[in-house]
Every structure is written in structure tokens, then in C-alpha cells.
């Protein structure tokens, strides 16, 4: 609130000195929503960074993009957590994936064994979520085996 001393004009056109009147000013604070983004074809085997072959369930993947985390964080000893700094988490085919490392441009996660039916290869969707805001899904090809 702001207290202001001023003058008012009445309905007869005469200026009146008034004591204090109060003007209330409200300032709307805009909340910036940060949306993580996965690069197109930005999910690779975390050991080799090879972009020309699929990964297998049970392996580690590196997910490259932007606005993935506000800080860098590395998980401690196993078991790996399901989220790190800025509440960054990963789902693969809707299944929560353990997270090993997060930064603004990279997230490393463990592909859950049950993303596909055992013995089946196929495409799954990967989503990175930061502070409750999810990226668009990015497809990832999963093979039964993926020698590095």
C-alpha cells in the first residue's frame, strides 16, 4: 500500500485539500515455466554415445536436450534415485527410470528391464520431467540385445 497526500476536486469544481488517502497497487508476479526439451535423436547409449544403433533394456542412456535441470547433480551409491536436482525424472514407456546424472543439457538414466515384453524389440517413448513440467516424448528403439 502507498499513502499519498494530495488534493481532490469536488463536484462544484473547488479544490479540496484532503488528508491522506490510500492507493493500493498490486503487482502481478509472472511465474516462468521452464519446459525441458529432448533433442531429436538425442537419446544414445551412455557408454559409447553411438547414435547408429538401438539400446537394450537394462542399459544406461544419455538423453541430450535443453532446460533439463537448473543445476548439475550426480547420484550417490546404488540404488539410483528416481529423481535428482529440480525434481528431474525420466519415464520410458510410462515407467519411471532410475536417474544417475542431470545437467542443463544431459540426463543419464537406466532403461528399466520391463519397458517392453521380454524377447521383444520395439520403439518406446522417453519423457524428461523437471519440476512437474514434462518434455514432449522422444522415440527410442529398444532391441533385445545391444552390444556396444
N, C-alpha and C positions, 0 to 999 in steps of 0.2 A: 504494500500500500504506500501511496505517496501523499503526504499532506501538502496542500498548496494554499497560499494566501492570495486572494485575488478580489476582483470586483465583478459584480453582476449587473445587468441592466434589467430593470423591472418592466412591466407591461406598459408603463407610461413613458418609457424612454429615458428615465432617470437612472443615472449610475448609482448603485448602492455598494458601499463597502461591506464586504462580508468578512466574517471572522475566518474560520477555517472551513474548508470543505475537503472532502476526501475523494480522491480519484483512485480507483483500483485498476491496476494494469496487470493483465495475465499474459504470461509469455508461454507459448506452447513449445515444449521441447520436442524436437524431432528425434525419433529413435532410428538409428541407422541399422538396417538389417543386412548382415553380411551373408551372402549366398556362396557356398563352396561350389567349385566347378571342376569337373574331371575333364582333362584334355581328351580329344578324340583319339582313340587307340592309345590312351595314356596309361594303360594297366599292363605291367610286364612282370616277368619272373624277377623276384628281388635279388636272386643270386647272380644271374647272368645279365640282367637288363635286356635280354634278347627280345626283339619285337616281332620276330618272324615265326614264332611257334607258340602254341597254347600252353597253359599251365595245367597242373593236376591238382585235384583236391588234396589237401594236406600240405601244400607248399606255401611259401611266403610270396606275396605280390607287393610290388611298389606301384602306388597309384599316384600319377603326376597330374597336377592341375593348379588352381589358384584359389586363394582365400580359404584354404583348408583348415588352417589353425592360426591363432593370433600369436603363438609362441612355439618354440621347439621343445618337445618333450620325448623322453625315451623311457620305455617301461623298464622296471627293475627285473628281479628274478621271476622265473615262471611260477605260477601260471600267468599268462599275459592277461591284462585287463581288457574289458570291452570298450573302454573309452579312456582318453588322455586329455591333455590341456584343452580348454574351451569346450569341454564335453564333446570331443571329436570321437565319432564312432563310425563303423563301417558295417553295412549289411551286404551279403552276397546271396542273391536269390531270396531275399527276405530273412535270411538267417544272420544273426549277429556274429561278426568275425572278431576274434581277438586282435588287438592293436598293439604293435611293437614300437612304432615311431610316428611322430607327427611333426610337421612344419608347415609353413605357409604354402609351399609348393609340392610337398610329398607326404604321403601316408603309407606306412608299411603295415600290412595285415596278413593274418594267417587264413588261408582259404579253408573253411570248415569241411570236414570229411563228408558231411551229408548234404552238400549243395545240390547234388544230383543222385539219382538212384545208383547204387554200386554197379560198376560194369558198364555204365552209360556215359557217352560223351555228349556235349551239347553247349549251348550258349546260355549264360546266366547274366543277370543284371547286378551291377555294383553301384551302391549309393553311399556317398560320404555325407554325414550329418554333423553340423557344427552348431552348438547352442540351440538345438531343436530345429534348425533350418537345413533341409536336405538338398543335395545336388540333384540334377537330372540323372537318371540311370544311364550307365555306360555298359555296353555289352562286353562280355569276356568269354572266350572259348575255353571250355574245360575238357581236357582229354583224360582217359583212364590213366595214362602214363605220360610223363613229360620229361624225358631225360634232358639234362642241361648241357 
